[in-house]
Amino acid sequence: MSQQEAKSFAEFWPRYVADHSRPGTRALHAAGTIGSTGLAVALLATGRWRWLPVALATGYGAAWVSHFFIEHNRPATFQHPLWSFVADYKMLALILTGKMQQETVKHSHDKGLQDSQDERDVERAMRNPRRGADA
């Protein structure tokens, strides 16, 4: 399913995860999201709203650099700006709680794992990483 076909955030999320499959992409997104949020909070606290574009450029700049130079794909911001914004924070929360890699594996079917047996194998491998899918 392409991002343009997504009718809900639930449909959009797996594709978003697939488009952020490389750790470097996720790291730059996290840095940009944290940096832009910090700047936005500082601007709110000081009342310096004219600097808001700097906060936005920090977040979007880091994300777009990661898509163009690491992931080699087009940012979801262009098709679904609101869902992309929400997904950035969801991904950041998963990164900070150590659950993003599991989410990446869970949604890896967007890059080839299609049938339920493969998904069960992935789940089994996540529960017992030493034994892998043969468990």
SVG drawing of the C-alpha trace seen along z (x, -y; Angstrom):
<svg xmlns="http://www.w3.org/2000/svg" viewBox="-10 -37 33 62">
<polyline fill="none" stroke="black" stroke-width="0.4" points="0.0,0.0 1.4,-3.4 1.2,-6.3 -1.2,-8.0 -3.7,-5.1 -3.7,-5.2 -7.1,-6.1 -6.2,-6.2 -3.2,-6.6 -3.4,-2.8 -2.9,-2.2 -0.3,-4.9 1.9,-3.7 3.3,-0.4 4.4,-2.2 5.9,-5.0 7.9,-2.4 9.1,-0.7 10.2,-4.2 12.3,-4.5 14.0,-1.1 17.6,-2.3 18.9,-3.2 20.6,-6.4 17.3,-7.6 15.6,-7.0 18.5,-8.6 18.3,-11.8 14.6,-11.9 14.9,-11.5 17.5,-14.3 15.5,-16.6 12.3,-16.0 14.0,-16.5 15.8,-19.6 12.7,-21.2 10.6,-20.4 13.1,-21.9 13.3,-25.0 9.5,-25.3 9.2,-25.0 11.9,-27.7 10.1,-30.0 6.9,-29.4 8.5,-30.2 10.2,-33.4 7.5,-34.6 9.8,-34.8 7.4,-33.4 9.2,-34.9 11.9,-32.2 9.4,-29.4 10.6,-28.7 14.0,-27.8 12.4,-25.2 10.5,-23.8 13.6,-23.8 15.6,-21.9 13.1,-19.1 12.2,-18.9 15.8,-19.5 17.2,-16.6 14.4,-14.3 14.6,-15.3 18.4,-14.9 18.0,-11.4 15.4,-10.5 17.4,-11.9 20.9,-10.8 20.4,-7.7 17.1,-6.1 17.0,-7.3 13.2,-7.9 10.7,-10.7 9.6,-12.0 6.0,-11.2 5.5,-14.9 4.6,-15.7 1.6,-13.3 0.4,-13.2 1.8,-16.2 -0.3,-15.7 0.1,-11.9 3.8,-12.3 4.1,-14.7 2.2,-12.4 4.2,-9.4 7.5,-11.2 6.5,-11.5 5.2,-8.0 8.6,-6.8 10.5,-8.9 8.5,-7.4 9.3,-3.9 12.9,-4.8 13.2,-6.2 11.5,-3.1 13.6,-0.7 10.7,0.7 11.3,-0.8 13.4,2.1 10.6,4.5 8.2,2.3 10.5,2.3 10.5,6.1 6.8,6.3 6.1,4.2 8.8,5.7 6.1,7.4 5.9,4.1 9.3,5.1 8.5,8.7 7.1,10.9 3.5,11.4 2.0,14.5 1.0,15.1 3.5,18.0 6.4,15.5 4.9,13.1 4.6,15.9 8.3,16.7 9.2,13.1 7.3,13.0 8.9,16.2 12.3,14.8 11.6,11.7 10.7,13.8 13.8,15.9 16.5,14.1 19.1,16.8 17.1,19.5 15.6,17.3 12.7,18.4 13.5,22.1 12.3,22.1"/>
</svg>
